[in-house]
Amino acid sequence: MINPQRTNIILIANVDSTFVRKDVRLFLGVCKVQKMTCTRPKGLLHFLLEQIKILIFISKNIRSSKVVICWFADYHSFIPALLSKVFAKPFYLIQGGYDTTYMPEYDYGVYTNKLRSFMVDYAYRHATLNLPVSHFLAKEIKERYNSKIKIEVLPTGYSIEESTQLNKEKSVLTVAGVDSEKRLLIKGIDRFIELAIEMPDIPFTIIGVNKSLLKSYKLPDNLICIEALSKREVDEYYKKSQIYCQFSLREGLPNAVLEAMSYECVVIGMNHSGIAEAIGDAGYVLDKWSVSNAKRLVELAMLDTAKGSEGKARVREYFNEEIRGKRLLEIINK
């Protein structure tokens, strides 16, 4: 079992996201955490400097650590995997979505060049256990690596605030961190705008998109675009929005969808990837994008009095923060 006085955990990631911070808080409750957040390299010099920083950080802490955990597979996961093998430490790799694919038409995914692919492949193959957040991602990993690596699906976890006051309005929301034209298309923001144009009497809100990327779009008067907000501020929009839409081209396990469901938004999304896995039967899905079909589902969702509470119950049962935390600690103790 973990001894909180003697156990260190190394946790390394390339983004300081909410789900990474949740895992850190979990571990801090029972042991010491040595955390490093890397940045994605921009050019050869930046890449080399980042690798040196990672090498120094891991070398300094690995002897006194029980395990090494890496959130996402990318350039930053190679040295942790390598040194874990050298020092005979368990190495756990958590996949979130971007790190299991490559979409060449959008230059999206980790397999963009031979060096990056080699570093990612090494981390996958030498992980004590790969922990993708969805069955969709697990399937992609198995197909790429011929089922020769160890995998366990462990979804991200969410807390349910049972006493939260909800003041639902007839409005439609989407949330996505978008800082490029390609990511805007991958996240389906163009589709969301198209739907807003089609339904001028309903308020629509986009949160998280850089407004400069929307200059080429003719935005309707019923659409509000808000750039980055704090987690607490975004939660306020979940509390008051009746409908949440996710029209992405792909998702590992959409964080925003599950957060929206936890606040009883009726969710509408594409019937593929981790979107369908998150929604299950507790929302509405589109088999193929069509603005007319999306409009029809929004109209149905506006009249729905059950899917909101069903979504919340689904998050509580299948994507519970306590379930994830318990299993992570079991894995580390094992």
LOVEXPA-960206 format. One record per residue (C-alpha): residue number from 1; residue in three letters; x, z, y. Coordinates in nm, 3 decimals, padded with zeros to 5 digits. Last residue first. Layout:
N
<atom resi="NUM" resn="ALA" x="X" z="Z" y="Y"/>
...
END
This chain:
334
<atom resi="334" resn="LYS" x="-00.042" z="-00.741" y="-00.319"/>
<atom resi="333" resn="ASN" x="-00.044" z="-00.519" y="-00.012"/>
<atom resi="332" resn="ILE" x="-00.030" z="-00.827" y="00.211"/>
<atom resi="331" resn="ILE" x="-00.311" z="-01.001" y="00.026"/>
<atom resi="330" resn="GLU" x="-00.532" z="-00.690" y="00.026"/>
<atom resi="329" resn="LEU" x="-00.472" z="-00.648" y="00.401"/>
<atom resi="328" resn="LEU" x="-00.581" z="-01.006" y="00.463"/>
<atom resi="327" resn="ARG" x="-00.888" z="-00.956" y="00.242"/>
<atom resi="326" resn="LYS" x="-01.006" z="-00.648" y="00.433"/>
<atom resi="325" resn="GLY" x="-00.957" z="-00.814" y="00.769"/>
<atom resi="324" resn="ARG" x="-01.144" z="-01.129" y="00.671"/>
<atom resi="323" resn="ILE" x="-01.439" z="-00.930" y="00.540"/>
<atom resi="322" resn="GLU" x="-01.441" z="-00.704" y="00.848"/>
<atom resi="321" resn="GLU" x="-01.452" z="-01.000" y="01.086"/>
<atom resi="320" resn="ASN" x="-01.755" z="-01.144" y="00.911"/>
<atom resi="319" resn="PHE" x="-01.778" z="-01.516" y="00.860"/>
<atom resi="318" resn="TYR" x="-02.003" z="-01.539" y="00.553"/>
<atom resi="317" resn="GLU" x="-02.265" z="-01.265" y="00.586"/>
<atom resi="316" resn="ARG" x="-02.266" z="-01.176" y="00.956"/>
<atom resi="315" resn="VAL" x="-02.211" z="-01.538" y="01.058"/>
<atom resi="314" resn="ARG" x="-02.507" z="-01.645" y="00.844"/>
<atom resi="313" resn="ALA" x="-02.727" z="-01.368" y="00.985"/>
<atom resi="312" resn="LYS" x="-02.653" z="-01.485" y="01.339"/>
<atom resi="311" resn="GLY" x="-02.739" z="-01.841" y="01.244"/>
<atom resi="310" resn="GLU" x="-03.066" z="-01.730" y="01.085"/>
<atom resi="309" resn="SER" x="-03.153" z="-01.538" y="01.405"/>
<atom resi="308" resn="GLY" x="-03.113" z="-01.855" y="01.609"/>
<atom resi="307" resn="LYS" x="-03.271" z="-02.079" y="01.345"/>
<atom resi="306" resn="ALA" x="-03.607" z="-01.894" y="01.350"/>
<atom resi="305" resn="THR" x="-03.804" z="-01.964" y="01.670"/>
<atom resi="304" resn="ASP" x="-03.747" z="-02.338" y="01.686"/>
<atom resi="303" resn="LEU" x="-03.934" z="-02.519" y="01.966"/>
<atom resi="302" resn="MET" x="-03.623" z="-02.603" y="02.170"/>
<atom resi="301" resn="ALA" x="-03.446" z="-02.690" y="01.844"/>
<atom resi="300" resn="LEU" x="-03.694" z="-02.967" y="01.771"/>
<atom resi="299" resn="GLU" x="-03.641" z="-03.121" y="02.116"/>
<atom resi="298" resn="VAL" x="-03.265" z="-03.090" y="02.073"/>
<atom resi="297" resn="LEU" x="-03.293" z="-03.256" y="01.732"/>
<atom resi="296" resn="ARG" x="-03.486" z="-03.551" y="01.877"/>
<atom resi="295" resn="LYS" x="-03.229" z="-03.593" y="02.154"/>
<atom resi="294" resn="ALA" x="-02.950" z="-03.604" y="01.896"/>
<atom resi="293" resn="ASN" x="-03.143" z="-03.869" y="01.702"/>
<atom resi="292" resn="SER" x="-03.179" z="-04.081" y="02.017"/>
<atom resi="291" resn="VAL" x="-02.814" z="-04.028" y="02.112"/>
<atom resi="290" resn="SER" x="-02.702" z="-04.149" y="01.771"/>
<atom resi="289" resn="TRP" x="-02.403" z="-04.011" y="01.588"/>
<atom resi="288" resn="LYS" x="-02.430" z="-04.020" y="01.211"/>
<atom resi="287" resn="ASP" x="-02.536" z="-03.754" y="00.963"/>
<atom resi="286" resn="LEU" x="-02.658" z="-03.532" y="01.247"/>
<atom resi="285" resn="VAL" x="-02.699" z="-03.162" y="01.167"/>
<atom resi="284" resn="TYR" x="-02.944" z="-02.889" y="01.268"/>
<atom resi="283" resn="GLY" x="-02.899" z="-02.514" y="01.232"/>
<atom resi="282" resn="ALA" x="-02.888" z="-02.224" y="00.984"/>
<atom resi="281" resn="ASP" x="-02.878" z="-02.433" y="00.668"/>
<atom resi="280" resn="GLY" x="-02.497" z="-02.452" y="00.670"/>
<atom resi="279" resn="ILE" x="-02.374" z="-02.436" y="01.030"/>
<atom resi="278" resn="ALA" x="-02.010" z="-02.343" y="00.966"/>
<atom resi="277" resn="GLU" x="-01.958" z="-02.580" y="00.673"/>
<atom resi="276" resn="ALA" x="-02.135" z="-02.862" y="00.860"/>
<atom resi="275" resn="ILE" x="-01.891" z="-02.824" y="01.149"/>
<atom resi="274" resn="GLY" x="-01.591" z="-02.772" y="00.919"/>
<atom resi="273" resn="SER" x="-01.581" z="-03.140" y="00.828"/>
<atom resi="272" resn="HIS" x="-01.906" z="-03.339" y="00.844"/>
<atom resi="271" resn="ASN" x="-02.273" z="-03.330" y="00.939"/>
<atom resi="270" resn="MET" x="-02.227" z="-03.344" y="01.315"/>
<atom resi="269" resn="GLY" x="-02.364" z="-03.053" y="01.510"/>
<atom resi="268" resn="ILE" x="-02.672" z="-02.880" y="01.651"/>
<atom resi="267" resn="VAL" x="-02.670" z="-02.501" y="01.681"/>
<atom resi="266" resn="VAL" x="-02.961" z="-02.278" y="01.783"/>
<atom resi="265" resn="CYS" x="-02.789" z="-02.007" y="01.986"/>
<atom resi="264" resn="GLU" x="-02.835" z="-01.664" y="01.833"/>
<atom resi="263" resn="TYR" x="-02.532" z="-01.493" y="01.991"/>
<atom resi="262" resn="SER" x="-02.341" z="-01.495" y="01.659"/>
<atom resi="261" resn="MET" x="-02.439" z="-01.861" y="01.629"/>
<atom resi="260" resn="ALA" x="-02.260" z="-01.941" y="01.955"/>
<atom resi="259" resn="GLU" x="-01.947" z="-01.763" y="01.832"/>
<atom resi="258" resn="LEU" x="-01.968" z="-01.957" y="01.507"/>
<atom resi="257" resn="VAL" x="-01.998" z="-02.291" y="01.686"/>
<atom resi="256" resn="ALA" x="-01.721" z="-02.202" y="01.934"/>
<atom resi="255" resn="ASN" x="-01.472" z="-02.125" y="01.657"/>
<atom resi="254" resn="PRO" x="-01.526" z="-02.457" y="01.486"/>
<atom resi="253" resn="LEU" x="-01.383" z="-02.444" y="01.132"/>
<atom resi="252" resn="GLY" x="-01.136" z="-02.728" y="01.085"/>
<atom resi="251" resn="GLU" x="-01.319" z="-02.968" y="01.315"/>
<atom resi="250" resn="ARG" x="-01.367" z="-03.345" y="01.315"/>
<atom resi="249" resn="LEU" x="-01.513" z="-03.622" y="01.533"/>
<atom resi="248" resn="SER" x="-01.666" z="-03.351" y="01.749"/>
<atom resi="247" resn="PHE" x="-02.039" z="-03.347" y="01.839"/>
<atom resi="246" resn="GLN" x="-02.081" z="-02.970" y="01.861"/>
<atom resi="245" resn="CYS" x="-02.398" z="-02.867" y="02.045"/>
<atom resi="244" resn="TYR" x="-02.527" z="-02.517" y="02.137"/>
<atom resi="243" resn="ILE" x="-02.892" z="-02.455" y="02.217"/>
<atom resi="242" resn="GLN" x="-03.079" z="-02.162" y="02.376"/>
<atom resi="241" resn="SER" x="-02.807" z="-02.076" y="02.623"/>
<atom resi="240" resn="LYS" x="-02.832" z="-01.728" y="02.781"/>
<atom resi="239" resn="LYS" x="-02.612" z="-01.518" y="02.554"/>
<atom resi="238" resn="TYR" x="-02.370" z="-01.801" y="02.480"/>
<atom resi="237" resn="TYR" x="-02.315" z="-01.846" y="02.854"/>
<atom resi="236" resn="GLU" x="-02.236" z="-01.476" y="02.894"/>
<atom resi="235" resn="ASP" x="-01.991" z="-01.504" y="02.603"/>
<atom resi="234" resn="VAL" x="-01.798" z="-01.766" y="02.800"/>
<atom resi="233" resn="GLU" x="-01.742" z="-01.512" y="03.077"/>
<atom resi="232" resn="ARG" x="-01.614" z="-01.249" y="02.833"/>
<atom resi="231" resn="LYS" x="-01.376" z="-01.498" y="02.671"/>
<atom resi="230" resn="SER" x="-01.235" z="-01.588" y="03.012"/>
<atom resi="229" resn="LEU" x="-01.325" z="-01.921" y="03.166"/>
<atom resi="228" resn="ALA" x="-01.140" z="-02.255" y="03.180"/>
<atom resi="227" resn="GLU" x="-01.310" z="-02.545" y="03.360"/>
<atom resi="226" resn="ILE" x="-01.683" z="-02.566" y="03.427"/>
<atom resi="225" resn="CYS" x="-01.887" z="-02.886" y="03.418"/>
<atom resi="224" resn="ILE" x="-02.259" z="-02.866" y="03.504"/>
<atom resi="223" resn="LEU" x="-02.490" z="-03.146" y="03.386"/>
<atom resi="222" resn="ASN" x="-02.846" z="-03.186" y="03.519"/>
<atom resi="221" resn="ASP" x="-02.732" z="-03.407" y="03.809"/>
<atom resi="220" resn="PRO" x="-02.594" z="-03.670" y="03.571"/>
<atom resi="219" resn="LEU" x="-02.220" z="-03.738" y="03.537"/>
<atom resi="218" resn="LYS" x="-02.100" z="-04.096" y="03.580"/>
<atom resi="217" resn="TYR" x="-01.781" z="-04.078" y="03.377"/>
<atom resi="216" resn="SER" x="-01.441" z="-04.207" y="03.492"/>
<atom resi="215" resn="LYS" x="-01.374" z="-03.888" y="03.685"/>
<atom resi="214" resn="LEU" x="-01.434" z="-03.670" y="03.380"/>
<atom resi="213" resn="LEU" x="-01.069" z="-03.618" y="03.286"/>
<atom resi="212" resn="SER" x="-00.997" z="-03.469" y="03.630"/>
<atom resi="211" resn="LYS" x="-01.251" z="-03.199" y="03.550"/>
<atom resi="210" resn="ASN" x="-01.030" z="-03.041" y="03.284"/>
<atom resi="209" resn="VAL" x="-01.278" z="-02.946" y="03.012"/>
<atom resi="208" resn="GLY" x="-01.332" z="-02.583" y="02.911"/>
<atom resi="207" resn="ILE" x="-01.705" z="-02.531" y="02.949"/>
<atom resi="206" resn="ILE" x="-01.967" z="-02.810" y="02.948"/>
<atom resi="205" resn="THR" x="-02.322" z="-02.720" y="03.055"/>
<atom resi="204" resn="PHE" x="-02.654" z="-02.906" y="03.019"/>
<atom resi="203" resn="PRO" x="-02.980" z="-02.823" y="03.202"/>
<atom resi="202" resn="ILE" x="-03.286" z="-03.007" y="03.060"/>
<atom resi="201" resn="ASP" x="-03.503" z="-03.241" y="03.273"/>
<atom resi="200" resn="PRO" x="-03.251" z="-03.529" y="03.270"/>
<atom resi="199" resn="MET" x="-03.250" z="-03.565" y="02.887"/>
<atom resi="198" resn="GLU" x="-03.084" z="-03.904" y="02.816"/>
<atom resi="197" resn="ILE" x="-02.809" z="-03.842" y="03.069"/>
<atom resi="196" resn="ALA" x="-02.734" z="-03.507" y="02.901"/>
<atom resi="195" resn="LEU" x="-02.712" z="-03.685" y="02.565"/>
<atom resi="194" resn="GLU" x="-02.453" z="-03.932" y="02.695"/>
<atom resi="193" resn="ILE" x="-02.253" z="-03.643" y="02.844"/>
<atom resi="192" resn="PHE" x="-02.252" z="-03.468" y="02.504"/>
<atom resi="191" resn="ARG" x="-02.138" z="-03.789" y="02.336"/>
<atom resi="190" resn="ASP" x="-01.847" z="-03.826" y="02.579"/>
<atom resi="189" resn="ILE" x="-01.757" z="-03.462" y="02.509"/>
<atom resi="188" resn="GLY" x="-01.726" z="-03.540" y="02.138"/>
<atom resi="187" resn="LYS" x="-01.429" z="-03.307" y="02.079"/>
<atom resi="186" resn="ILE" x="-01.217" z="-03.598" y="01.953"/>
<atom resi="185" resn="LEU" x="-01.312" z="-03.800" y="02.263"/>
<atom resi="184" resn="LEU" x="-01.206" z="-03.528" y="02.506"/>
<atom resi="183" resn="ARG" x="-00.895" z="-03.467" y="02.296"/>
<atom resi="182" resn="LYS" x="-00.789" z="-03.826" y="02.352"/>
<atom resi="181" resn="GLU" x="-00.854" z="-03.807" y="02.726"/>
<atom resi="180" resn="SER" x="-00.639" z="-03.497" y="02.756"/>
<atom resi="179" resn="ASP" x="-00.671" z="-03.127" y="02.851"/>
<atom resi="178" resn="VAL" x="-00.982" z="-03.023" y="02.659"/>
<atom resi="177" resn="GLY" x="-01.050" z="-02.668" y="02.537"/>
<atom resi="176" resn="ALA" x="-01.404" z="-02.703" y="02.412"/>
<atom resi="175" resn="VAL" x="-01.739" z="-02.534" y="02.475"/>
<atom resi="174" resn="THR" x="-02.083" z="-02.702" y="02.455"/>
<atom resi="173" resn="LEU" x="-02.412" z="-02.577" y="02.598"/>
<atom resi="172" resn="VAL" x="-02.777" z="-02.684" y="02.618"/>
<atom resi="171" resn="SER" x="-03.043" z="-02.508" y="02.826"/>
<atom resi="170" resn="LYS" x="-03.395" z="-02.372" y="02.788"/>
<atom resi="169" resn="GLU" x="-03.297" z="-02.018" y="02.883"/>
<atom resi="168" resn="LYS" x="-03.229" z="-01.726" y="02.651"/>
<atom resi="167" resn="ASN" x="-03.179" z="-01.379" y="02.793"/>
<atom resi="166" resn="LEU" x="-02.999" z="-01.197" y="02.512"/>
<atom resi="165" resn="GLN" x="-02.922" z="-00.825" y="02.537"/>
<atom resi="164" resn="THR" x="-02.648" z="-00.728" y="02.292"/>
<atom resi="163" resn="SER" x="-02.738" z="-00.436" y="02.065"/>
<atom resi="162" resn="GLU" x="-02.632" z="-00.601" y="01.740"/>
<atom resi="161" resn="GLU" x="-02.294" z="-00.718" y="01.866"/>
<atom resi="160" resn="ILE" x="-02.178" z="-00.917" y="01.566"/>
<atom resi="159" resn="SER" x="-01.804" z="-00.943" y="01.513"/>
<atom resi="158" resn="TYR" x="-01.647" z="-01.269" y="01.403"/>
<atom resi="157" resn="GLY" x="-01.396" z="-01.359" y="01.132"/>
<atom resi="156" resn="THR" x="-01.190" z="-01.670" y="01.064"/>
<atom resi="155" resn="PRO" x="-01.247" z="-01.808" y="00.717"/>
<atom resi="154" resn="LEU" x="-01.014" z="-01.734" y="00.424"/>
<atom resi="153" resn="VAL" x="-00.987" z="-02.018" y="00.172"/>
<atom resi="152" resn="GLU" x="-00.716" z="-01.950" y="-00.085"/>
<atom resi="151" resn="ILE" x="-00.450" z="-02.206" y="-00.169"/>
<atom resi="150" resn="LYS" x="-00.139" z="-02.216" y="-00.388"/>
<atom resi="149" resn="ILE" x="00.043" z="-02.549" y="-00.396"/>
<atom resi="148" resn="LYS" x="00.049" z="-02.822" y="-00.656"/>
<atom resi="147" resn="SER" x="-00.305" z="-02.948" y="-00.587"/>
<atom resi="146" resn="ASN" x="-00.178" z="-03.301" y="-00.530"/>
<atom resi="145" resn="TYR" x="-00.020" z="-03.216" y="-00.194"/>
<atom resi="144" resn="ARG" x="-00.224" z="-03.445" y="00.031"/>
<atom resi="143" resn="GLU" x="-00.551" z="-03.420" y="-00.161"/>
<atom resi="142" resn="LYS" x="-00.515" z="-03.045" y="-00.205"/>
<atom resi="141" resn="ILE" x="-00.454" z="-02.997" y="00.168"/>
<atom resi="140" resn="GLU" x="-00.756" z="-03.206" y="00.266"/>
<atom resi="139" resn="LYS" x="-00.977" z="-03.012" y="00.023"/>
<atom resi="138" resn="ALA" x="-00.852" z="-02.680" y="00.158"/>
<atom resi="137" resn="LEU" x="-00.933" z="-02.801" y="00.510"/>
<atom resi="136" resn="PHE" x="-01.296" z="-02.871" y="00.415"/>
<atom resi="135" resn="HIS" x="-01.312" z="-02.540" y="00.230"/>
<atom resi="134" resn="SER" x="-01.243" z="-02.364" y="00.560"/>
<atom resi="133" resn="VAL" x="-00.995" z="-02.129" y="00.730"/>
<atom resi="132" resn="PRO" x="-00.694" z="-02.249" y="00.534"/>
<atom resi="131" resn="LEU" x="-00.484" z="-01.969" y="00.378"/>
<atom resi="130" resn="ASN" x="-00.179" z="-02.113" y="00.201"/>
<atom resi="129" resn="LEU" x="-00.015" z="-01.859" y="-00.032"/>
<atom resi="128" resn="THR" x="00.346" z="-01.779" y="-00.114"/>
<atom resi="127" resn="ALA" x="00.425" z="-02.067" y="00.117"/>
<atom resi="126" resn="HIS" x="00.714" z="-02.286" y="00.005"/>
<atom resi="125" resn="ARG" x="00.525" z="-02.612" y="-00.040"/>
<atom resi="124" resn="TYR" x="00.322" z="-02.584" y="00.282"/>
<atom resi="123" resn="ALA" x="00.619" z="-02.480" y="00.497"/>
<atom resi="122" resn="TYR" x="00.837" z="-02.759" y="00.358"/>
<atom resi="121" resn="ASP" x="00.563" z="-03.017" y="00.416"/>
<atom resi="120" resn="VAL" x="00.531" z="-02.909" y="00.781"/>
<atom resi="119" resn="MET" x="00.902" z="-02.945" y="00.844"/>
<atom resi="118" resn="PHE" x="00.919" z="-03.283" y="00.667"/>
<atom resi="117" resn="SER" x="00.610" z="-03.412" y="00.851"/>
<atom resi="116" resn="ARG" x="00.759" z="-03.312" y="01.186"/>
<atom resi="115" resn="LEU" x="01.085" z="-03.486" y="01.106"/>
<atom resi="114" resn="LYS" x="00.913" z="-03.801" y="00.975"/>
<atom resi="113" resn="ASN" x="00.674" z="-03.848" y="01.268"/>
<atom resi="112" resn="THR" x="00.309" z="-03.790" y="01.363"/>
<atom resi="111" resn="TYR" x="00.203" z="-03.584" y="01.061"/>
<atom resi="110" resn="VAL" x="00.086" z="-03.285" y="01.267"/>
<atom resi="109" resn="GLY" x="-00.250" z="-03.414" y="01.386"/>
<atom resi="108" resn="TYR" x="-00.391" z="-03.644" y="01.653"/>
<atom resi="107" resn="ASP" x="-00.235" z="-03.969" y="01.773"/>
<atom resi="106" resn="TYR" x="-00.591" z="-04.073" y="01.853"/>
<atom resi="105" resn="GLU" x="-00.596" z="-04.395" y="01.645"/>
<atom resi="104" resn="PRO" x="-00.336" z="-04.236" y="01.416"/>
<atom resi="103" resn="MET" x="-00.565" z="-03.952" y="01.301"/>
<atom resi="102" resn="TYR" x="-00.333" z="-03.722" y="01.108"/>
<atom resi="101" resn="THR" x="-00.451" z="-03.418" y="00.917"/>
<atom resi="100" resn="THR" x="-00.394" z="-03.066" y="00.789"/>
<atom resi="99" resn="ASP" x="-00.232" z="-02.897" y="01.089"/>
<atom resi="98" resn="TYR" x="-00.498" z="-02.978" y="01.348"/>
<atom resi="97" resn="GLY" x="-00.746" z="-02.786" y="01.136"/>
<atom resi="96" resn="GLY" x="-00.669" z="-02.410" y="01.135"/>
<atom resi="95" resn="GLN" x="-00.417" z="-02.356" y="00.856"/>
<atom resi="94" resn="ILE" x="-00.276" z="-02.008" y="00.787"/>
<atom resi="93" resn="LEU" x="00.063" z="-01.992" y="00.612"/>
<atom resi="92" resn="TYR" x="00.169" z="-01.677" y="00.428"/>
<atom resi="91" resn="PHE" x="00.535" z="-01.615" y="00.342"/>
<atom resi="90" resn="PRO" x="00.631" z="-01.336" y="00.101"/>
<atom resi="89" resn="LYS" x="00.992" z="-01.226" y="00.155"/>
<atom resi="88" resn="ALA" x="01.282" z="-01.325" y="-00.073"/>
<atom resi="87" resn="PHE" x="01.543" z="-01.324" y="00.207"/>
<atom resi="86" resn="VAL" x="01.635" z="-01.693" y="00.165"/>
<atom resi="85" resn="LYS" x="01.273" z="-01.794" y="00.091"/>
<atom resi="84" resn="SER" x="01.139" z="-01.610" y="00.394"/>
<atom resi="83" resn="LEU" x="01.423" z="-01.770" y="00.592"/>
<atom resi="82" resn="LEU" x="01.303" z="-02.121" y="00.506"/>
<atom resi="81" resn="ALA" x="00.932" z="-02.056" y="00.561"/>
<atom resi="80" resn="PRO" x="00.996" z="-01.885" y="00.896"/>
<atom resi="79" resn="ILE" x="01.231" z="-02.172" y="00.990"/>
<atom resi="78" resn="PHE" x="00.975" z="-02.444" y="00.912"/>
<atom resi="77" resn="SER" x="00.658" z="-02.294" y="01.066"/>
<atom resi="76" resn="HIS" x="00.739" z="-02.359" y="01.434"/>
<atom resi="75" resn="TYR" x="00.746" z="-02.738" y="01.400"/>
<atom resi="74" resn="ASP" x="00.391" z="-02.734" y="01.267"/>
<atom resi="73" resn="ALA" x="00.170" z="-02.546" y="01.023"/>
<atom resi="72" resn="PHE" x="-00.075" z="-02.309" y="01.189"/>
<atom resi="71" resn="TRP" x="-00.060" z="-01.927" y="01.211"/>
<atom resi="70" resn="CYS" x="00.253" z="-01.809" y="01.031"/>
<atom resi="69" resn="ILE" x="00.272" z="-01.478" y="00.849"/>
<atom resi="68" resn="VAL" x="00.598" z="-01.325" y="00.728"/>
<atom resi="67" resn="VAL" x="00.586" z="-01.025" y="00.498"/>
<atom resi="66" resn="LYS" x="00.740" z="-00.679" y="00.445"/>
<atom resi="65" resn="SER" x="00.965" z="-00.677" y="00.746"/>
<atom resi="64" resn="SER" x="01.289" z="-00.485" y="00.804"/>
<atom resi="63" resn="ARG" x="01.516" z="-00.766" y="00.688"/>
<atom resi="62" resn="ILE" x="01.303" z="-01.027" y="00.867"/>
<atom resi="61" resn="ASN" x="01.328" z="-00.894" y="01.220"/>
<atom resi="60" resn="LYS" x="01.651" z="-01.021" y="01.382"/>
<atom resi="59" resn="SER" x="01.675" z="-01.333" y="01.167"/>
<atom resi="58" resn="ILE" x="01.314" z="-01.425" y="01.249"/>
<atom resi="57" resn="PHE" x="01.362" z="-01.391" y="01.626"/>
<atom resi="56" resn="ILE" x="01.702" z="-01.561" y="01.634"/>
<atom resi="55" resn="LEU" x="01.583" z="-01.858" y="01.426"/>
<atom resi="54" resn="ILE" x="01.262" z="-01.888" y="01.630"/>
<atom resi="53" resn="LYS" x="01.456" z="-01.895" y="01.957"/>
<atom resi="52" resn="ILE" x="01.698" z="-02.153" y="01.815"/>
<atom resi="51" resn="GLN" x="01.407" z="-02.370" y="01.699"/>
<atom resi="50" resn="GLU" x="01.248" z="-02.348" y="02.044"/>
<atom resi="49" resn="LEU" x="01.574" z="-02.451" y="02.213"/>
<atom resi="48" resn="LEU" x="01.611" z="-02.749" y="01.978"/>
<atom resi="47" resn="PHE" x="01.256" z="-02.871" y="02.043"/>
<atom resi="46" resn="HIS" x="01.293" z="-02.831" y="02.420"/>
<atom resi="45" resn="LEU" x="01.610" z="-03.038" y="02.409"/>
<atom resi="44" resn="LEU" x="01.448" z="-03.308" y="02.195"/>
<atom resi="43" resn="GLY" x="01.138" z="-03.360" y="02.410"/>
<atom resi="42" resn="LYS" x="00.827" z="-03.160" y="02.479"/>
<atom resi="41" resn="PRO" x="00.815" z="-02.903" y="02.200"/>
<atom resi="40" resn="ARG" x="00.490" z="-02.714" y="02.129"/>
<atom resi="39" resn="THR" x="00.530" z="-02.361" y="02.258"/>
<atom resi="38" resn="CYS" x="00.600" z="-02.058" y="02.043"/>
<atom resi="37" resn="THR" x="00.415" z="-01.726" y="02.029"/>
<atom resi="36" resn="MET" x="00.618" z="-01.452" y="01.859"/>
<atom resi="35" resn="LYS" x="00.481" z="-01.131" y="01.713"/>
<atom resi="34" resn="GLN" x="00.660" z="-00.839" y="01.544"/>
<atom resi="33" resn="VAL" x="00.373" z="-00.627" y="01.420"/>
<atom resi="32" resn="LYS" x="00.403" z="-00.262" y="01.318"/>
<atom resi="31" resn="CYS" x="00.152" z="-00.129" y="01.066"/>
<atom resi="30" resn="VAL" x="-00.208" z="-00.021" y="00.998"/>
<atom resi="29" resn="GLY" x="-00.415" z="-00.073" y="01.313"/>
<atom resi="28" resn="LEU" x="-00.162" z="-00.315" y="01.456"/>
<atom resi="27" resn="PHE" x="-00.245" z="-00.544" y="01.165"/>
<atom resi="26" resn="LEU" x="-00.607" z="-00.590" y="01.272"/>
<atom resi="25" resn="ARG" x="-00.515" z="-00.630" y="01.639"/>
<atom resi="24" resn="VAL" x="-00.269" z="-00.907" y="01.543"/>
<atom resi="23" resn="ASP" x="-00.538" z="-01.079" y="01.336"/>
<atom resi="22" resn="LYS" x="-00.777" z="-01.075" y="01.633"/>
<atom resi="21" resn="ARG" x="-00.505" z="-01.210" y="01.863"/>
<atom resi="20" resn="VAL" x="-00.459" z="-01.511" y="01.634"/>
<atom resi="19" resn="PHE" x="-00.836" z="-01.565" y="01.632"/>
<atom resi="18" resn="THR" x="-00.853" z="-01.554" y="02.011"/>
<atom resi="17" resn="SER" x="-00.576" z="-01.811" y="02.053"/>
<atom resi="16" resn="ASP" x="-00.215" z="-01.749" y="02.154"/>
<atom resi="15" resn="VAL" x="-00.087" z="-02.088" y="02.040"/>
<atom resi="14" resn="ASN" x="00.221" z="-02.186" y="01.840"/>
<atom resi="13" resn="ALA" x="00.207" z="-01.890" y="01.605"/>
<atom resi="12" resn="ILE" x="00.442" z="-01.633" y="01.448"/>
<atom resi="11" resn="LEU" x="00.352" z="-01.304" y="01.286"/>
<atom resi="10" resn="ILE" x="00.627" z="-01.087" y="01.140"/>
<atom resi="9" resn="ILE" x="00.491" z="-00.776" y="00.975"/>
<atom resi="8" resn="ASN" x="00.681" z="-00.447" y="00.981"/>
<atom resi="7" resn="THR" x="00.615" z="-00.160" y="00.744"/>
<atom resi="6" resn="ARG" x="00.777" z="00.183" y="00.765"/>
<atom resi="5" resn="GLN" x="00.549" z="00.415" y="00.959"/>
<atom resi="4" resn="PRO" x="00.227" z="00.229" y="00.883"/>
<atom resi="3" resn="ASN" x="00.295" z="00.241" y="00.508"/>
<atom resi="2" resn="ILE" x="00.105" z="-00.051" y="00.361"/>
<atom resi="1" resn="MET" x="00.000" z="00.000" y="00.000"/>
END
